[in-house]
Every structure is written in C-alpha cells, then in structure tokens.
Amino acid sequence: MNEASRHRTEPTTHSLHTTKRKIPPMCQHQPPCPTAESADRESARLLAHHPEQGWSLLCNGVLLFEDTGELLPDGQIIAPHRALVTTAA
C-alpha cells in the first residue's frame, strides 16, 4: 500500500432526504422585519436588488423574483401570485 492510497478515504453516499438547517437571522433592524415564515414577509427591507436579473434579496433571507415568485431560506418555493388586473369596459 503506497502513501497516497493510505490517506484516501472512501466516497460518502448522500442521503436523498434533505434536512432543514437553521438559518441565522439576517435582519438587524429595530423593530425587526417580518420573518420568512410570516404572511407579510415581502415587506422586509431590501439587502440586494438586481432588476437586470429579476430578483431581490430581503433581509429575512427571502429571494423575491420579479414575477412575484419567492424562494424562502429553507428552500420552499412560493409560486408567483400576481394580482389579476381588470379594466372597466
């Protein structure tokens, strides 16, 4: 057995299940912005805004997309929820 093979480790297998990880709070505002789990999560302050790419990062960790879709810090996807626009005839 040579030196290289003695320090080689066997490849690890990855589980098909994902685990929720604890996301540290990003908001340092007083009073704090709504959490990513709150119904009013979109009212959190902007940390980064990239309209040329179609997304913004809120201080609660939510990625907000221009089509009104969202990606929460835990990986949950919120489908676009644009309001229906009606015009008077």
PDB file of N, CA, C and O in Angstrom:
ATOM      1  N   MET A   1       0.858  -1.180   0.000  1.00  0.00           N
ATOM      2  CA  MET A   1       0.000   0.000   0.000  1.00  0.00           C
ATOM      3  C   MET A   1       0.895   1.230   0.000  1.00  0.00           C
ATOM      4  O   MET A   1       1.778   1.362   0.847  1.00  0.00           O
ATOM      5  N   ASN A   2       0.668   2.121  -0.941  1.00  0.00           N
ATOM      6  CA  ASN A   2       1.511   3.311  -1.008  1.00  0.00           C
ATOM      7  C   ASN A   2       0.931   4.433  -0.147  1.00  0.00           C
ATOM      8  O   ASN A   2      -0.173   4.312   0.384  1.00  0.00           O
ATOM      9  N   GLU A   3       1.681   5.515  -0.016  1.00  0.00           N
ATOM     10  CA  GLU A   3       1.289   6.648   0.846  1.00  0.00           C
ATOM     11  C   GLU A   3      -0.037   7.268   0.415  1.00  0.00           C
ATOM     12  O   GLU A   3      -0.868   7.598   1.261  1.00  0.00           O
ATOM     13  N   ALA A   4      -0.245   7.430  -0.900  1.00  0.00           N
ATOM     14  CA  ALA A   4      -1.477   8.060  -1.399  1.00  0.00           C
ATOM     15  C   ALA A   4      -2.699   7.216  -1.095  1.00  0.00           C
ATOM     16  O   ALA A   4      -3.735   7.754  -0.707  1.00  0.00           O
ATOM     17  N   SER A   5      -2.602   5.920  -1.261  1.00  0.00           N
ATOM     18  CA  SER A   5      -3.765   5.078  -1.020  1.00  0.00           C
ATOM     19  C   SER A   5      -4.068   4.937   0.468  1.00  0.00           C
ATOM     20  O   SER A   5      -5.211   4.669   0.838  1.00  0.00           O
ATOM     21  N   ARG A   6      -3.089   5.108   1.306  1.00  0.00           N
ATOM     22  CA  ARG A   6      -3.309   5.006   2.741  1.00  0.00           C
ATOM     23  C   ARG A   6      -4.128   6.185   3.261  1.00  0.00           C
ATOM     24  O   ARG A   6      -4.856   6.035   4.243  1.00  0.00           O
ATOM     25  N   HIS A   7      -4.027   7.366   2.620  1.00  0.00           N
ATOM     26  CA  HIS A   7      -4.753   8.543   3.067  1.00  0.00           C
ATOM     27  C   HIS A   7      -6.045   8.782   2.287  1.00  0.00           C
ATOM     28  O   HIS A   7      -6.771   9.741   2.548  1.00  0.00           O
ATOM     29  N   ARG A   8      -6.316   7.916   1.345  1.00  0.00           N
ATOM     30  CA  ARG A   8      -7.532   8.059   0.544  1.00  0.00           C
ATOM     31  C   ARG A   8      -8.725   7.617   1.381  1.00  0.00           C
ATOM     32  O   ARG A   8      -8.661   6.615   2.093  1.00  0.00           O
ATOM     33  N   THR A   9      -9.787   8.355   1.289  1.00  0.00           N
ATOM     34  CA  THR A   9     -10.993   7.987   2.019  1.00  0.00           C
ATOM     35  C   THR A   9     -12.020   7.474   1.029  1.00  0.00           C
ATOM     36  O   THR A   9     -12.027   7.852  -0.143  1.00  0.00           O
ATOM     37  N   GLU A  10     -12.867   6.624   1.517  1.00  0.00           N
ATOM     38  CA  GLU A  10     -13.938   6.088   0.678  1.00  0.00           C
ATOM     39  C   GLU A  10     -14.955   7.195   0.407  1.00  0.00           C
ATOM     40  O   GLU A  10     -15.208   8.031   1.274  1.00  0.00           O
ATOM     41  N   PRO A  11     -15.543   7.202  -0.801  1.00  0.00           N
ATOM     42  CA  PRO A  11     -16.563   8.218  -1.084  1.00  0.00           C
ATOM     43  C   PRO A  11     -17.768   8.019  -0.174  1.00  0.00           C
ATOM     44  O   PRO A  11     -18.145   6.894   0.154  1.00  0.00           O
ATOM     45  N   THR A  12     -18.343   9.109   0.213  1.00  0.00           N
ATOM     46  CA  THR A  12     -19.523   9.037   1.062  1.00  0.00           C
ATOM     47  C   THR A  12     -20.767   9.066   0.196  1.00  0.00           C
ATOM     48  O   THR A  12     -20.768   9.645  -0.890  1.00  0.00           O
ATOM     49  N   THR A  13     -21.811   8.445   0.677  1.00  0.00           N
ATOM     50  CA  THR A  13     -23.081   8.481  -0.045  1.00  0.00           C
ATOM     51  C   THR A  13     -23.924   9.566   0.565  1.00  0.00           C
ATOM     52  O   THR A  13     -23.911   9.773   1.778  1.00  0.00           O
ATOM     53  N   HIS A  14     -24.655  10.259  -0.276  1.00  0.00           N
ATOM     54  CA  HIS A  14     -25.512  11.339   0.193  1.00  0.00           C
ATOM     55  C   HIS A  14     -26.943  10.838   0.302  1.00  0.00           C
ATOM     56  O   HIS A  14     -27.418  10.097  -0.559  1.00  0.00           O
ATOM     57  N   SER A  15     -27.602  11.230   1.325  1.00  0.00           N
ATOM     58  CA  SER A  15     -28.988  10.863   1.534  1.00  0.00           C
ATOM     59  C   SER A  15     -29.875  11.584   0.534  1.00  0.00           C
ATOM     60  O   SER A  15     -29.588  12.713   0.138  1.00  0.00           O
ATOM     61  N   LEU A  16     -30.946  10.932   0.132  1.00  0.00           N
ATOM     62  CA  LEU A  16     -31.907  11.561  -0.760  1.00  0.00           C
ATOM     63  C   LEU A  16     -32.815  12.514  -0.008  1.00  0.00           C
ATOM     64  O   LEU A  16     -33.543  13.297  -0.618  1.00  0.00           O
ATOM     65  N   HIS A  17     -32.775  12.450   1.289  1.00  0.00           N
ATOM     66  CA  HIS A  17     -33.618  13.314   2.109  1.00  0.00           C
ATOM     67  C   HIS A  17     -32.838  14.572   2.480  1.00  0.00           C
ATOM     68  O   HIS A  17     -31.652  14.513   2.802  1.00  0.00           O
ATOM     69  N   THR A  18     -33.518  15.692   2.428  1.00  0.00           N
ATOM     70  CA  THR A  18     -32.877  16.923   2.855  1.00  0.00           C
ATOM     71  C   THR A  18     -33.272  17.216   4.294  1.00  0.00           C
ATOM     72  O   THR A  18     -34.348  16.827   4.747  1.00  0.00           O
ATOM     73  N   THR A  19     -32.413  17.885   4.985  1.00  0.00           N
ATOM     74  CA  THR A  19     -32.721  18.266   6.354  1.00  0.00           C
ATOM     75  C   THR A  19     -32.834  19.770   6.421  1.00  0.00           C
ATOM     76  O   THR A  19     -32.131  20.499   5.722  1.00  0.00           O
ATOM     77  N   LYS A  20     -33.719  20.213   7.262  1.00  0.00           N
ATOM     78  CA  LYS A  20     -33.848  21.654   7.451  1.00  0.00           C
ATOM     79  C   LYS A  20     -32.673  22.125   8.274  1.00  0.00           C
ATOM     80  O   LYS A  20     -32.319  21.519   9.286  1.00  0.00           O
ATOM     81  N   ARG A  21     -32.077  23.207   7.832  1.00  0.00           N
ATOM     82  CA  ARG A  21     -30.977  23.768   8.589  1.00  0.00           C
ATOM     83  C   ARG A  21     -31.428  25.071   9.205  1.00  0.00           C
ATOM     84  O   ARG A  21     -32.308  25.749   8.675  1.00  0.00           O
ATOM     85  N   LYS A  22     -30.841  25.408  10.295  1.00  0.00           N
ATOM     86  CA  LYS A  22     -31.189  26.636  10.990  1.00  0.00           C
ATOM     87  C   LYS A  22     -30.541  27.808  10.254  1.00  0.00           C
ATOM     88  O   LYS A  22     -29.318  27.860  10.126  1.00  0.00           O
ATOM     89  N   ILE A  23     -31.342  28.732   9.778  1.00  0.00           N
ATOM     90  CA  ILE A  23     -30.857  29.899   9.067  1.00  0.00           C
ATOM     91  C   ILE A  23     -30.679  31.026  10.080  1.00  0.00           C
ATOM     92  O   ILE A  23     -31.635  31.382  10.770  1.00  0.00           O
ATOM     93  N   PRO A  24     -29.499  31.585  10.184  1.00  0.00           N
ATOM     94  CA  PRO A  24     -29.307  32.678  11.145  1.00  0.00           C
ATOM     95  C   PRO A  24     -30.103  33.902  10.717  1.00  0.00           C
ATOM     96  O   PRO A  24     -30.236  34.165   9.521  1.00  0.00           O
ATOM     97  N   PRO A  25     -30.626  34.643  11.662  1.00  0.00           N
ATOM     98  CA  PRO A  25     -31.394  35.841  11.302  1.00  0.00           C
ATOM     99  C   PRO A  25     -30.493  36.864  10.618  1.00  0.00           C
ATOM    100  O   PRO A  25     -29.382  37.129  11.078  1.00  0.00           O
ATOM    101  N   MET A  26     -30.975  37.433   9.524  1.00  0.00           N
ATOM    102  CA  MET A  26     -30.197  38.409   8.778  1.00  0.00           C
ATOM    103  C   MET A  26     -30.577  39.828   9.170  1.00  0.00           C
ATOM    104  O   MET A  26     -29.771  40.747   9.025  1.00  0.00           O
ATOM    105  N   CYS A  27     -31.781  40.014   9.659  1.00  0.00           N
ATOM    106  CA  CYS A  27     -32.301  41.345   9.932  1.00  0.00           C
ATOM    107  C   CYS A  27     -31.746  41.884  11.247  1.00  0.00           C
ATOM    108  O   CYS A  27     -31.836  41.238  12.291  1.00  0.00           O
ATOM    109  N   GLN A  28     -31.179  43.069  11.171  1.00  0.00           N
ATOM    110  CA  GLN A  28     -30.656  43.730  12.364  1.00  0.00           C
ATOM    111  C   GLN A  28     -31.461  44.994  12.675  1.00  0.00           C
ATOM    112  O   GLN A  28     -31.044  45.803  13.505  1.00  0.00           O
ATOM    113  N   HIS A  29     -32.608  45.168  12.017  1.00  0.00           N
ATOM    114  CA  HIS A  29     -33.418  46.380  12.183  1.00  0.00           C
ATOM    115  C   HIS A  29     -34.210  46.340  13.481  1.00  0.00           C
ATOM    116  O   HIS A  29     -34.517  45.268  14.002  1.00  0.00           O
ATOM    117  N   GLN A  30     -34.534  47.507  13.990  1.00  0.00           N
ATOM    118  CA  GLN A  30     -35.381  47.642  15.176  1.00  0.00           C
ATOM    119  C   GLN A  30     -36.548  48.536  14.838  1.00  0.00           C
ATOM    120  O   GLN A  30     -36.319  49.693  14.483  1.00  0.00           O
ATOM    121  N   PRO A  31     -37.765  48.088  14.921  1.00  0.00           N
ATOM    122  CA  PRO A  31     -38.172  46.714  15.195  1.00  0.00           C
ATOM    123  C   PRO A  31     -37.777  45.806  14.033  1.00  0.00           C
ATOM    124  O   PRO A  31     -37.641  46.268  12.900  1.00  0.00           O
ATOM    125  N   PRO A  32     -37.593  44.517  14.313  1.00  0.00           N
ATOM    126  CA  PRO A  32     -37.138  43.606  13.267  1.00  0.00           C
ATOM    127  C   PRO A  32     -38.182  43.442  12.163  1.00  0.00           C
ATOM    128  O   PRO A  32     -39.386  43.552  12.398  1.00  0.00           O
ATOM    129  N   CYS A  33     -37.693  43.178  10.971  1.00  0.00           N
ATOM    130  CA  CYS A  33     -38.584  42.928   9.832  1.00  0.00           C
ATOM    131  C   CYS A  33     -39.302  41.601  10.026  1.00  0.00           C
ATOM    132  O   CYS A  33     -38.878  40.778  10.837  1.00  0.00           O
ATOM    133  N   PRO A  34     -40.392  41.388   9.282  1.00  0.00           N
ATOM    134  CA  PRO A  34     -41.108  40.108   9.379  1.00  0.00           C
ATOM    135  C   PRO A  34     -40.193  38.944   8.992  1.00  0.00           C
ATOM    136  O   PRO A  34     -39.321  39.090   8.136  1.00  0.00           O
ATOM    137  N   THR A  35     -40.395  37.816   9.612  1.00  0.00           N
ATOM    138  CA  THR A  35     -39.597  36.632   9.297  1.00  0.00           C
ATOM    139  C   THR A  35     -40.024  36.057   7.953  1.00  0.00           C
ATOM    140  O   THR A  35     -41.052  36.445   7.399  1.00  0.00           O
ATOM    141  N   ALA A  36     -39.231  35.136   7.441  1.00  0.00           N
ATOM    142  CA  ALA A  36     -39.545  34.485   6.173  1.00  0.00           C
ATOM    143  C   ALA A  36     -40.811  33.638   6.272  1.00  0.00           C
ATOM    144  O   ALA A  36     -41.444  33.354   5.255  1.00  0.00           O
ATOM    145  N   GLU A  37     -41.183  33.238   7.472  1.00  0.00           N
ATOM    146  CA  GLU A  37     -42.385  32.422   7.678  1.00  0.00           C
ATOM    147  C   GLU A  37     -43.643  33.273   7.820  1.00  0.00           C
ATOM    148  O   GLU A  37     -44.751  32.739   7.756  1.00  0.00           O
ATOM    149  N   SER A  38     -43.499  34.579   8.010  1.00  0.00           N
ATOM    150  CA  SER A  38     -44.640  35.470   8.210  1.00  0.00           C
ATOM    151  C   SER A  38     -45.402  35.700   6.913  1.00  0.00           C
ATOM    152  O   SER A  38     -44.831  35.645   5.824  1.00  0.00           O
ATOM    153  N   ALA A  39     -46.692  35.957   7.044  1.00  0.00           N
ATOM    154  CA  ALA A  39     -47.523  36.245   5.875  1.00  0.00           C
ATOM    155  C   ALA A  39     -47.085  37.543   5.196  1.00  0.00           C
ATOM    156  O   ALA A  39     -47.243  37.688   3.984  1.00  0.00           O
ATOM    157  N   ASP A  40     -46.539  38.484   5.963  1.00  0.00           N
ATOM    158  CA  ASP A  40     -46.107  39.772   5.406  1.00  0.00           C
ATOM    159  C   ASP A  40     -44.599  39.813   5.141  1.00  0.00           C
ATOM    160  O   ASP A  40     -43.986  40.877   5.217  1.00  0.00           O
ATOM    161  N   ARG A  41     -44.001  38.656   4.829  1.00  0.00           N
ATOM    162  CA  ARG A  41     -42.547  38.543   4.620  1.00  0.00           C
ATOM    163  C   ARG A  41     -42.022  39.460   3.529  1.00  0.00           C
ATOM    164  O   ARG A  41     -40.857  39.855   3.572  1.00  0.00           O
ATOM    165  N   GLU A  42     -42.862  39.815   2.536  1.00  0.00           N
ATOM    166  CA  GLU A  42     -42.424  40.664   1.429  1.00  0.00           C
ATOM    167  C   GLU A  42     -42.176  42.108   1.836  1.00  0.00           C
ATOM    168  O   GLU A  42     -41.610  42.881   1.063  1.00  0.00           O
ATOM    169  N   SER A  43     -42.594  42.478   3.042  1.00  0.00           N
ATOM    170  CA  SER A  43     -42.399  43.854   3.485  1.00  0.00           C
ATOM    171  C   SER A  43     -41.053  44.057   4.186  1.00  0.00           C
ATOM    172  O   SER A  43     -40.777  45.151   4.678  1.00  0.00           O
ATOM    173  N   ALA A  44     -40.222  43.032   4.238  1.00  0.00           N
ATOM    174  CA  ALA A  44     -38.875  43.173   4.817  1.00  0.00           C
ATOM    175  C   ALA A  44     -38.032  44.080   3.927  1.00  0.00           C
ATOM    176  O   ALA A  44     -38.317  44.232   2.739  1.00  0.00           O
ATOM    177  N   ARG A  45     -37.000  44.679   4.501  1.00  0.00           N
ATOM    178  CA  ARG A  45     -36.134  45.600   3.755  1.00  0.00           C
ATOM    179  C   ARG A  45     -35.252  44.874   2.755  1.00  0.00           C
ATOM    180  O   ARG A  45     -34.901  43.709   2.940  1.00  0.00           O
ATOM    181  N   LEU A  46     -34.904  45.582   1.698  1.00  0.00           N
ATOM    182  CA  LEU A  46     -34.027  45.036   0.663  1.00  0.00           C
ATOM    183  C   LEU A  46     -32.574  45.016   1.121  1.00  0.00           C
ATOM    184  O   LEU A  46     -32.084  45.987   1.697  1.00  0.00           O
ATOM    185  N   LEU A  47     -31.893  43.910   0.862  1.00  0.00           N
ATOM    186  CA  LEU A  47     -30.446  43.846   1.063  1.00  0.00           C
ATOM    187  C   LEU A  47     -29.737  43.998  -0.278  1.00  0.00           C
ATOM    188  O   LEU A  47     -28.693  44.644  -0.373  1.00  0.00           O
ATOM    189  N   ALA A  48     -30.316  43.399  -1.304  1.00  0.00           N
ATOM    190  CA  ALA A  48     -29.737  43.465  -2.649  1.00  0.00           C
ATOM    191  C   ALA A  48     -30.874  43.507  -3.652  1.00  0.00           C
ATOM    192  O   ALA A  48     -31.888  42.829  -3.491  1.00  0.00           O
ATOM    193  N   HIS A  49     -30.692  44.313  -4.694  1.00  0.00           N
ATOM    194  CA  HIS A  49     -31.724  44.457  -5.721  1.00  0.00           C
ATOM    195  C   HIS A  49     -31.047  44.377  -7.083  1.00  0.00           C
ATOM    196  O   HIS A  49     -30.173  45.186  -7.396  1.00  0.00           O
ATOM    197  N   HIS A  50     -31.446  43.413  -7.880  1.00  0.00           N
ATOM    198  CA  HIS A  50     -30.847  43.203  -9.200  1.00  0.00           C
ATOM    199  C   HIS A  50     -31.955  43.113 -10.249  1.00  0.00           C
ATOM    200  O   HIS A  50     -32.281  42.019 -10.711  1.00  0.00           O
ATOM    201  N   PRO A  51     -32.535  44.252 -10.627  1.00  0.00           N
ATOM    202  CA  PRO A  51     -33.634  44.221 -11.593  1.00  0.00           C
ATOM    203  C   PRO A  51     -33.215  43.676 -12.956  1.00  0.00           C
ATOM    204  O   PRO A  51     -34.039  43.110 -13.676  1.00  0.00           O
ATOM    205  N   GLU A  52     -31.937  43.843 -13.318  1.00  0.00           N
ATOM    206  CA  GLU A  52     -31.468  43.319 -14.604  1.00  0.00           C
ATOM    207  C   GLU A  52     -31.488  41.788 -14.617  1.00  0.00           C
ATOM    208  O   GLU A  52     -31.526  41.176 -15.684  1.00  0.00           O
ATOM    209  N   GLN A  53     -31.463  41.176 -13.438  1.00  0.00           N
ATOM    210  CA  GLN A  53     -31.537  39.723 -13.316  1.00  0.00           C
ATOM    211  C   GLN A  53     -32.899  39.261 -12.829  1.00  0.00           C
ATOM    212  O   GLN A  53     -33.192  38.066 -12.847  1.00  0.00           O
ATOM    213  N   GLY A  54     -33.730  40.193 -12.396  1.00  0.00           N
ATOM    214  CA  GLY A  54     -35.093  39.860 -11.999  1.00  0.00           C
ATOM    215  C   GLY A  54     -35.278  39.354 -10.588  1.00  0.00           C
ATOM    216  O   GLY A  54     -36.240  38.635 -10.320  1.00  0.00           O
ATOM    217  N   TRP A  55     -34.379  39.711  -9.668  1.00  0.00           N
ATOM    218  CA  TRP A  55     -34.548  39.254  -8.291  1.00  0.00           C
ATOM    219  C   TRP A  55     -34.063  40.286  -7.292  1.00  0.00           C
ATOM    220  O   TRP A  55     -33.297  41.195  -7.615  1.00  0.00           O
ATOM    221  N   SER A  56     -34.539  40.113  -6.060  1.00  0.00           N
ATOM    222  CA  SER A  56     -34.114  40.929  -4.924  1.00  0.00           C
ATOM    223  C   SER A  56     -33.972  40.024  -3.705  1.00  0.00           C
ATOM    224  O   SER A  56     -34.704  39.044  -3.560  1.00  0.00           O
ATOM    225  N   LEU A  57     -33.026  40.360  -2.830  1.00  0.00           N
ATOM    226  CA  LEU A  57     -32.838  39.629  -1.580  1.00  0.00           C
ATOM    227  C   LEU A  57     -33.333  40.514  -0.448  1.00  0.00           C
ATOM    228  O   LEU A  57     -32.900  41.657  -0.304  1.00  0.00           O
ATOM    229  N   LEU A  58     -34.239  39.976   0.349  1.00  0.00           N
ATOM    230  CA  LEU A  58     -34.762  40.700   1.501  1.00  0.00           C
ATOM    231  C   LEU A  58     -33.955  40.330   2.748  1.00  0.00           C
ATOM    232  O   LEU A  58     -33.298  39.290   2.786  1.00  0.00           O
ATOM    233  N   CYS A  59     -34.011  41.183   3.755  1.00  0.00           N
ATOM    234  CA  CYS A  59     -33.182  40.958   4.944  1.00  0.00           C
ATOM    235  C   CYS A  59     -33.644  39.757   5.773  1.00  0.00           C
ATOM    236  O   CYS A  59     -32.935  39.346   6.692  1.00  0.00           O
ATOM    237  N   ASN A  60     -34.798  39.192   5.476  1.00  0.00           N
ATOM    238  CA  ASN A  60     -35.241  37.981   6.163  1.00  0.00           C
ATOM    239  C   ASN A  60     -34.815  36.723   5.404  1.00  0.00           C
ATOM    240  O   ASN A  60     -35.218  35.618   5.765  1.00  0.00           O
ATOM    241  N   GLY A  61     -33.994  36.885   4.345  1.00  0.00           N
ATOM    242  CA  GLY A  61     -33.473  35.744   3.609  1.00  0.00           C
ATOM    243  C   GLY A  61     -34.319  35.303   2.433  1.00  0.00           C
ATOM    244  O   GLY A  61     -33.969  34.342   1.749  1.00  0.00           O
ATOM    245  N   VAL A  62     -35.418  35.982   2.185  1.00  0.00           N
ATOM    246  CA  VAL A  62     -36.303  35.631   1.076  1.00  0.00           C
ATOM    247  C   VAL A  62     -35.748  36.201  -0.226  1.00  0.00           C
ATOM    248  O   VAL A  62     -35.371  37.371  -0.292  1.00  0.00           O
ATOM    249  N   LEU A  63     -35.701  35.360  -1.263  1.00  0.00           N
ATOM    250  CA  LEU A  63     -35.397  35.830  -2.610  1.00  0.00           C
ATOM    251  C   LEU A  63     -36.728  36.110  -3.281  1.00  0.00           C
ATOM    252  O   LEU A  63     -37.569  35.221  -3.416  1.00  0.00           O
ATOM    253  N   LEU A  64     -36.909  37.342  -3.695  1.00  0.00           N
ATOM    254  CA  LEU A  64     -38.152  37.781  -4.314  1.00  0.00           C
ATOM    255  C   LEU A  64     -37.882  37.995  -5.793  1.00  0.00           C
ATOM    256  O   LEU A  64     -36.977  38.745  -6.159  1.00  0.00           O
ATOM    257  N   PHE A  65     -38.674  37.333  -6.657  1.00  0.00           N
ATOM    258  CA  PHE A  65     -38.470  37.421  -8.093  1.00  0.00           C
ATOM    259  C   PHE A  65     -39.472  38.384  -8.713  1.00  0.00           C
ATOM    260  O   PHE A  65     -40.554  38.599  -8.167  1.00  0.00           O
ATOM    261  N   GLU A  66     -39.109  38.965  -9.857  1.00  0.00           N
ATOM    262  CA  GLU A  66     -39.954  39.976 -10.491  1.00  0.00           C
ATOM    263  C   GLU A  66     -41.315  39.427 -10.913  1.00  0.00           C
ATOM    264  O   GLU A  66     -42.262  40.200 -11.056  1.00  0.00           O
ATOM    265  N   ASP A  67     -41.437  38.123 -11.114  1.00  0.00           N
ATOM    266  CA  ASP A  67     -42.735  37.545 -11.460  1.00  0.00           C
ATOM    267  C   ASP A  67     -43.595  37.298 -10.226  1.00  0.00           C
ATOM    268  O   ASP A  67     -44.649  36.670 -10.322  1.00  0.00           O
ATOM    269  N   THR A  68     -43.156  37.785  -9.069  1.00  0.00           N
ATOM    270  CA  THR A  68     -43.770  37.677  -7.736  1.00  0.00           C
ATOM    271  C   THR A  68     -43.600  36.301  -7.105  1.00  0.00           C
ATOM    272  O   THR A  68     -44.203  36.024  -6.069  1.00  0.00           O
ATOM    273  N   GLY A  69     -42.803  35.446  -7.701  1.00  0.00           N
ATOM    274  CA  GLY A  69     -42.463  34.189  -7.051  1.00  0.00           C
ATOM    275  C   GLY A  69     -41.433  34.444  -5.967  1.00  0.00           C
ATOM    276  O   GLY A  69     -40.783  35.489  -5.956  1.00  0.00           O
ATOM    277  N   GLU A  70     -41.282  33.491  -5.053  1.00  0.00           N
ATOM    278  CA  GLU A  70     -40.353  33.651  -3.936  1.00  0.00           C
ATOM    279  C   GLU A  70     -39.633  32.339  -3.663  1.00  0.00           C
ATOM    280  O   GLU A  70     -40.163  31.259  -3.922  1.00  0.00           O
ATOM    281  N   LEU A  71     -38.435  32.447  -3.145  1.00  0.00           N
ATOM    282  CA  LEU A  71     -37.678  31.308  -2.649  1.00  0.00           C
ATOM    283  C   LEU A  71     -37.334  31.621  -1.204  1.00  0.00           C
ATOM    284  O   LEU A  71     -36.621  32.584  -0.922  1.00  0.00           O
ATOM    285  N   LEU A  72     -37.845  30.802  -0.288  1.00  0.00           N
ATOM    286  CA  LEU A  72     -37.624  31.028   1.136  1.00  0.00           C
ATOM    287  C   LEU A  72     -36.272  30.444   1.548  1.00  0.00           C
ATOM    288  O   LEU A  72     -35.737  29.583   0.850  1.00  0.00           O
ATOM    289  N   PRO A  73     -35.718  30.896   2.662  1.00  0.00           N
ATOM    290  CA  PRO A  73     -34.398  30.422   3.099  1.00  0.00           C
ATOM    291  C   PRO A  73     -34.323  28.914   3.314  1.00  0.00           C
ATOM    292  O   PRO A  73     -33.245  28.332   3.188  1.00  0.00           O
ATOM    293  N   ASP A  74     -35.436  28.273   3.632  1.00  0.00           N
ATOM    294  CA  ASP A  74     -35.424  26.823   3.850  1.00  0.00           C
ATOM    295  C   ASP A  74     -35.584  26.034   2.557  1.00  0.00           C
ATOM    296  O   ASP A  74     -35.650  24.805   2.587  1.00  0.00           O
ATOM    297  N   GLY A  75     -35.647  26.739   1.403  1.00  0.00           N
ATOM    298  CA  GLY A  75     -35.771  26.071   0.113  1.00  0.00           C
ATOM    299  C   GLY A  75     -37.191  25.970  -0.403  1.00  0.00           C
ATOM    300  O   GLY A  75     -37.406  25.525  -1.530  1.00  0.00           O
ATOM    301  N   GLN A  76     -38.155  26.370   0.392  1.00  0.00           N
ATOM    302  CA  GLN A  76     -39.553  26.314  -0.034  1.00  0.00           C
ATOM    303  C   GLN A  76     -39.780  27.311  -1.159  1.00  0.00           C
ATOM    304  O   GLN A  76     -39.266  28.429  -1.120  1.00  0.00           O
ATOM    305  N   ILE A  77     -40.555  26.903  -2.165  1.00  0.00           N
ATOM    306  CA  ILE A  77     -40.863  27.752  -3.309  1.00  0.00           C
ATOM    307  C   ILE A  77     -42.282  28.276  -3.160  1.00  0.00           C
ATOM    308  O   ILE A  77     -43.211  27.515  -2.893  1.00  0.00           O
ATOM    309  N   ILE A  78     -42.439  29.578  -3.335  1.00  0.00           N
ATOM    310  CA  ILE A  78     -43.761  30.201  -3.344  1.00  0.00           C
ATOM    311  C   ILE A  78     -44.025  30.591  -4.792  1.00  0.00           C
ATOM    312  O   ILE A  78     -43.280  31.373  -5.383  1.00  0.00           O
ATOM    313  N   ALA A  79     -45.092  30.038  -5.355  1.00  0.00           N
ATOM    314  CA  ALA A  79     -45.420  30.292  -6.763  1.00  0.00           C
ATOM    315  C   ALA A  79     -45.769  31.768  -6.965  1.00  0.00           C
ATOM    316  O   ALA A  79     -46.222  32.431  -6.031  1.00  0.00           O
ATOM    317  N   PRO A  80     -45.563  32.283  -8.175  1.00  0.00           N
ATOM    318  CA  PRO A  80     -45.950  33.673  -8.470  1.00  0.00           C
ATOM    319  C   PRO A  80     -47.409  33.917  -8.105  1.00  0.00           C
ATOM    320  O   PRO A  80     -48.256  33.044  -8.292  1.00  0.00           O
ATOM    321  N   HIS A  81     -47.697  35.097  -7.589  1.00  0.00           N
ATOM    322  CA  HIS A  81     -49.044  35.419  -7.134  1.00  0.00           C
ATOM    323  C   HIS A  81     -49.428  36.840  -7.534  1.00  0.00           C
ATOM    324  O   HIS A  81     -49.782  37.676  -6.703  1.00  0.00           O
ATOM    325  N   ARG A  82     -49.343  37.076  -8.832  1.00  0.00           N
ATOM    326  CA  ARG A  82     -49.720  38.395  -9.344  1.00  0.00           C
ATOM    327  C   ARG A  82     -51.197  38.635  -9.176  1.00  0.00           C
ATOM    328  O   ARG A  82     -52.003  37.713  -9.302  1.00  0.00           O
ATOM    329  N   ALA A  83     -51.550  39.849  -8.898  1.00  0.00           N
ATOM    330  CA  ALA A  83     -52.964  40.212  -8.802  1.00  0.00           C
ATOM    331  C   ALA A  83     -53.552  40.270 -10.214  1.00  0.00           C
ATOM    332  O   ALA A  83     -52.891  40.692 -11.163  1.00  0.00           O
ATOM    333  N   LEU A  84     -54.798  39.839 -10.325  1.00  0.00           N
ATOM    334  CA  LEU A  84     -55.480  39.921 -11.601  1.00  0.00           C
ATOM    335  C   LEU A  84     -55.870  41.352 -11.865  1.00  0.00           C
ATOM    336  O   LEU A  84     -56.432  42.015 -10.993  1.00  0.00           O
ATOM    337  N   VAL A  85     -55.584  41.833 -13.042  1.00  0.00           N
ATOM    338  CA  VAL A  85     -55.912  43.207 -13.410  1.00  0.00           C
ATOM    339  C   VAL A  85     -57.140  43.165 -14.312  1.00  0.00           C
ATOM    340  O   VAL A  85     -57.168  42.469 -15.327  1.00  0.00           O
ATOM    341  N   THR A  86     -58.140  43.921 -13.918  1.00  0.00           N
ATOM    342  CA  THR A  86     -59.352  44.020 -14.744  1.00  0.00           C
ATOM    343  C   THR A  86     -59.513  45.464 -15.166  1.00  0.00           C
ATOM    344  O   THR A  86     -59.165  46.385 -14.428  1.00  0.00           O
ATOM    345  N   THR A  87     -60.035  45.645 -16.340  1.00  0.00           N
ATOM    346  CA  THR A  87     -60.255  47.002 -16.827  1.00  0.00           C
ATOM    347  C   THR A  87     -61.748  47.230 -17.005  1.00  0.00           C
ATOM    348  O   THR A  87     -62.496  46.307 -17.329  1.00  0.00           O
ATOM    349  N   ALA A  88     -62.163  48.447 -16.795  1.00  0.00           N
ATOM    350  CA  ALA A  88     -63.583  48.793 -16.968  1.00  0.00           C
ATOM    351  C   ALA A  88     -63.862  48.920 -18.466  1.00  0.00           C
ATOM    352  O   ALA A  88     -63.047  49.457 -19.215  1.00  0.00           O
ATOM    353  N   ALA A  89     -65.016  48.423 -18.887  1.00  0.00           N
ATOM    354  CA  ALA A  89     -65.366  48.484 -20.314  1.00  0.00           C
ATOM    355  C   ALA A  89     -65.890  49.832 -20.703  1.00  0.00           C
ATOM    356  O   ALA A  89     -66.230  50.050 -21.866  1.00  0.00           O
TER     357      ALA A  89
END
